[in-house]
Amino acid sequence: MTTAPPSIPATIPAELTLPGGTTVTLALPAGDVTAEALLPALRALVDAYMASVKRTATEADQPVTCRAGCAACCRQYVPVSDVEARALASLVEAMPEPRRATIEARFAEARRRLDEADATEPMLATPRPVGEEALRLLNVYHRLDVACPFLEDEACSIYADRPLICREYVATSHPDLCDFRSKEGPTVIRVLRVSHALHLMTSDPADPVRIVFPLVLGPTWIERQTTEPERLTAETWMARFASALRHAIQTRYGDRAETMVEADASSWTTVFATKGFTPPR
C-alpha cells in the first residue's frame, strides 16, 4: 500500500512593488486561515524591502555591519506580536527532544528573572505601556541582560523564522557600539517598521490596540488566552495589515539613531491599494 504524498497548501500569488521599485511576489494562503499563516508572505515582504535598504546603505558607503557572532541585539527587549508569539510556540512544539526541553527551559528562566524584577505583568499589559513607564521597562530588561532563548553560539538558531523586527534592525556602526552599556550607542538605519503593523493586525480594526510584548514572554501570553485565533481570508488579513501599516505611518516613531534610509510613506500606502488590500478609511 502506497502512502499519498502530503498535500501542498493552495496559495494565491500577489505581486507588490515596494518603495524604491523592488518587486516581490507573495504567496498568500487560500481559504480561511489564522493571521499566523500570513507570516511567510510578510517575511518575504520585509526581506525584500530590507535588501533594498541595505543596497542603498552600501551605495552611500555606509554598509550594514551586522554579522553572525554580533548578538547584542539578541539581548535587547525584542517586541513581538501575538501572531509571531503563536508561530514561535508552534516552532518550539515541533522541535525534537531534548532541544525542545532546552528551549522551553530558557523561556522559563527568562520569565523567572522578569518575575523577580516585577516586570512580567507590566510588560504583558494591553495596551502597551508608553512614555516613562515604557522606558523604565526597557531599562529593567537591559539591566537583566536576558538573552533570546533561540540565541546559540552568539547566533540566531531560528534565523529563517526570526521575527520581523529582527529583520528590520540593522546598524552601520562598529558592533561594539551595539552594547547597551555603550555611551555612544549604535548608528541604526531608520526605516519604517513594517513589523509595527503586526502589533495591530488582530485587534478590532474599529478600535486598534497594540498587542505586543517581549519575545521571552510569548509562552506566558499564550497560556493566558481563552479563545481560538480568528480565521479570515488572506485578502482580508492583508487589508487589515494595510490599515495597520497606515496607522504605523501616521504615528511613526523611529530609533534615536541617525536617519539614513527612510521609507516613503506615500509609496507604502499605494503598495497595498493597488492590489485592493486597503480598506476604506
C-alpha positions as CSV (number, residue, x, y, z in Angstrom):
1,M,0.0,0.0,0.0
2,T,1.5,3.3,-1.0
3,T,1.2,6.4,1.1
4,A,-0.1,9.5,-0.6
5,P,2.3,12.5,-0.6
6,P,1.4,15.3,1.8
7,S,-0.8,17.9,0.2
8,I,0.7,21.2,-0.6
9,P,-1.4,24.1,0.8
10,A,-3.0,26.2,-2.0
11,T,-1.6,29.7,-2.4
12,I,-2.6,32.9,-4.2
13,P,0.2,34.9,-5.8
14,A,0.3,38.6,-5.1
15,E,2.9,40.8,-6.8
16,L,3.7,44.1,-5.0
17,T,6.1,46.9,-5.9
18,L,7.8,48.3,-2.9
19,P,9.1,51.9,-2.3
20,G,12.3,52.1,-4.4
21,G,10.9,49.9,-7.2
22,T,11.6,46.5,-5.9
23,T,9.0,43.9,-6.9
24,V,8.2,41.0,-4.7
25,T,5.7,38.1,-5.3
26,L,4.0,36.9,-2.1
27,A,2.4,33.5,-1.8
28,L,-0.8,34.1,0.1
29,P,-2.7,31.1,1.6
30,A,-6.1,30.2,0.2
31,G,-9.2,29.8,2.3
32,D,-9.9,31.0,5.8
33,V,-6.7,31.0,7.8
34,T,-5.3,32.5,11.0
35,A,-3.0,35.5,10.8
36,E,-0.1,33.2,11.6
37,A,-0.5,31.7,8.1
38,L,0.4,35.1,6.6
39,L,3.8,35.2,8.2
40,P,5.8,33.6,5.4
41,A,4.4,36.2,3.0
42,L,5.1,39.1,5.4
43,R,8.7,37.8,6.0
44,A,9.2,37.8,2.2
45,L,7.9,41.3,2.1
46,V,10.2,42.6,4.8
47,D,13.2,40.7,3.5
48,A,12.8,42.3,0.0
49,Y,12.4,45.7,1.5
50,M,15.4,45.4,3.7
51,A,17.5,44.0,0.9
52,S,16.8,47.3,-0.9
53,V,17.6,49.3,2.2
54,K,20.9,47.5,2.6
55,R,21.8,48.1,-1.1
56,T,21.1,51.8,-0.6
57,A,23.3,51.9,2.5
58,T,26.2,50.2,0.7
59,E,25.9,52.7,-2.2
60,A,26.1,55.5,0.4
61,D,29.4,54.0,1.7
62,Q,27.7,53.1,5.0
63,P,27.3,49.3,4.7
64,V,25.5,47.3,7.3
65,T,27.9,45.9,9.9
66,C,25.6,43.2,11.4
67,R,27.3,39.8,11.3
68,A,26.9,36.4,12.9
69,G,28.6,36.5,16.2
70,C,27.5,40.1,16.9
71,A,24.5,39.3,19.1
72,A,24.0,42.4,21.2
73,C,20.5,43.0,19.8
74,C,19.6,39.4,20.9
75,R,19.9,40.6,24.4
76,Q,17.6,43.6,24.0
77,Y,13.9,43.8,24.5
78,V,12.6,42.2,21.3
79,P,9.0,43.2,20.8
80,V,6.8,40.6,19.1
81,S,3.1,40.5,18.2
82,D,0.6,37.9,19.3
83,V,0.8,36.5,15.7
84,E,4.6,35.9,16.0
85,A,4.3,34.5,19.5
86,R,2.0,31.8,18.3
87,A,4.3,31.0,15.4
88,L,7.3,30.7,17.6
89,A,5.3,28.5,20.0
90,S,4.4,26.2,17.1
91,L,8.1,26.1,16.1
92,V,9.2,25.1,19.6
93,E,6.4,22.5,19.9
94,A,7.7,20.8,16.7
95,M,11.3,20.6,17.9
96,P,12.6,17.1,18.8
97,E,13.7,16.4,22.3
98,P,15.9,17.3,24.0
99,R,16.2,20.5,22.0
100,R,12.6,21.4,22.8
101,A,13.1,21.0,26.5
102,T,16.3,23.1,26.3
103,I,14.5,26.0,24.6
104,E,11.5,25.8,27.0
105,A,13.8,25.9,29.9
106,R,15.4,29.1,28.6
107,F,12.0,30.7,28.2
108,A,11.1,29.6,31.8
109,E,14.4,31.1,33.1
110,A,13.7,34.4,31.4
111,R,10.2,34.5,32.9
112,R,11.6,33.8,36.3
113,R,14.1,36.7,36.1
114,L,11.4,39.1,34.9
115,D,9.1,37.9,37.7
116,E,11.8,38.7,40.2
117,A,12.1,42.2,38.8
118,D,8.3,42.7,38.9
119,A,8.4,43.3,35.2
120,T,6.3,40.5,33.8
121,E,2.8,41.9,34.3
122,P,3.5,45.5,33.1
123,M,5.3,44.0,30.0
124,L,2.2,41.9,29.2
125,A,-0.2,44.8,29.7
126,T,-2.5,45.8,26.9
127,P,-2.4,48.5,25.7
128,R,1.4,48.5,25.8
129,P,3.0,50.9,28.3
130,V,4.2,54.2,26.8
131,G,6.3,57.1,27.9
132,E,8.3,57.0,31.1
133,E,6.9,53.5,32.1
134,A,7.9,52.1,28.7
135,L,11.4,53.5,29.2
136,R,11.6,52.1,32.7
137,L,10.7,48.6,31.5
138,L,13.3,48.8,28.7
139,N,16.0,49.7,31.2
140,V,14.9,46.9,33.5
141,Y,15.2,44.4,30.7
142,H,18.6,45.7,29.6
143,R,19.9,45.5,33.2
144,L,18.9,41.9,33.5
145,D,20.7,41.1,30.2
146,V,18.1,38.5,29.2
147,A,19.2,36.6,26.1
148,C,16.8,35.4,23.5
149,P,16.1,31.7,24.1
150,F,17.0,31.0,20.5
151,L,20.5,32.5,20.8
152,E,23.2,29.8,20.5
153,D,26.9,30.4,20.0
154,E,26.2,34.1,19.5
155,A,24.0,33.5,16.5
156,C,20.2,33.0,15.9
157,S,19.3,29.3,15.8
158,I,16.0,30.0,14.0
159,Y,17.2,32.6,11.5
160,A,14.7,31.7,8.8
161,D,11.8,32.1,11.3
162,R,13.0,35.1,13.2
163,P,10.6,37.9,14.0
164,L,10.1,40.8,11.6
165,I,11.7,43.3,14.0
166,C,14.9,41.2,13.9
167,R,15.0,41.6,10.1
168,E,14.4,45.3,10.3
169,Y,17.0,46.2,12.9
170,V,20.4,46.8,11.2
171,A,23.3,49.0,12.1
172,T,26.1,50.7,10.2
173,S,28.4,51.4,13.1
174,H,31.0,49.2,14.9
175,P,29.5,46.2,16.6
176,D,30.9,47.3,20.0
177,L,28.6,50.3,20.0
178,C,25.5,48.0,20.0
179,D,26.2,47.0,23.6
180,F,23.6,48.9,25.6
181,R,26.3,49.9,28.0
182,S,28.0,51.9,25.2
183,K,27.6,55.7,25.9
184,E,27.7,56.5,22.2
185,G,25.2,53.8,21.0
186,P,24.9,52.4,17.5
187,T,24.0,54.1,14.3
188,V,20.9,52.2,13.3
189,I,19.3,52.6,9.8
190,R,16.0,54.2,10.4
191,V,13.3,52.6,8.3
192,L,9.5,52.3,8.6
193,R,9.0,49.4,10.9
194,V,6.6,47.2,8.9
195,S,6.6,44.9,11.9
196,H,4.6,47.5,13.8
197,A,1.6,46.7,11.7
198,L,1.6,43.2,13.1
199,H,1.0,44.6,16.6
200,L,-2.4,45.9,15.4
201,M,-3.4,43.3,12.9
202,T,-5.5,41.1,15.1
203,S,-7.2,43.8,17.2
204,D,-10.5,45.3,16.4
205,P,-10.0,47.5,13.2
206,A,-12.5,50.0,14.6
207,D,-10.6,50.4,17.8
208,P,-7.0,49.2,17.1
209,V,-4.9,48.4,20.2
210,R,-1.2,47.3,20.0
211,I,-0.8,43.7,21.1
212,V,2.9,43.5,21.7
213,F,5.3,42.1,24.4
214,P,8.8,40.8,24.7
215,L,9.6,37.6,22.8
216,V,10.6,35.8,26.0
217,L,7.1,36.2,27.4
218,G,5.4,34.7,24.4
219,P,4.6,31.4,26.1
220,T,3.2,33.2,29.1
221,W,0.9,35.3,26.9
222,I,-0.3,32.2,25.0
223,E,-1.1,30.4,28.3
224,R,-3.5,33.2,29.3
225,Q,-5.6,33.1,26.1
226,T,-9.0,31.6,26.3
227,T,-10.2,31.9,22.7
228,E,-9.0,30.5,19.4
229,P,-7.3,32.8,16.9
230,E,-9.6,34.4,14.4
231,R,-9.8,32.9,10.9
232,L,-10.2,35.1,7.8
233,T,-9.2,35.0,4.1
234,A,-5.7,36.1,3.2
235,E,-7.2,39.1,1.3
236,T,-9.0,40.2,4.5
237,W,-5.9,39.8,6.6
238,M,-3.8,41.8,4.1
239,A,-6.4,44.6,4.2
240,R,-6.1,44.6,7.9
241,F,-2.4,44.7,7.6
242,A,-2.5,47.6,5.2
243,S,-4.8,49.5,7.5
244,A,-2.4,48.8,10.4
245,L,0.6,49.9,8.4
246,R,-1.2,53.1,7.5
247,H,-1.6,53.7,11.3
248,A,2.1,53.0,11.8
249,I,3.0,55.5,9.1
250,Q,0.7,58.1,10.7
251,T,2.1,57.6,14.2
252,R,5.6,56.6,13.1
253,Y,8.4,56.9,15.5
254,G,11.9,55.8,14.8
255,D,15.1,54.8,16.5
256,R,17.1,57.5,18.2
257,A,19.9,56.8,15.7
258,E,20.7,59.0,12.7
259,T,18.3,58.7,9.8
260,M,20.0,57.3,6.7
261,V,17.4,55.4,4.7
262,E,13.7,56.2,5.3
263,A,10.7,54.7,3.7
264,D,8.5,57.0,1.6
265,A,5.2,56.8,3.5
266,S,3.0,57.7,0.5
267,S,4.6,54.9,-1.6
268,W,3.9,52.4,1.1
269,T,0.2,53.3,1.2
270,T,-0.1,52.6,-2.6
271,V,1.8,49.2,-2.3
272,F,-1.4,47.6,-0.9
273,A,-4.0,49.9,-2.5
274,T,-3.0,48.8,-6.0
275,K,-3.9,45.2,-5.1
276,G,-7.2,46.1,-3.4
277,F,-5.9,45.3,0.0
278,T,-6.5,48.7,1.5
279,P,-10.0,49.0,3.2
280,P,-11.9,52.3,3.1
281,R,-10.7,54.9,5.6
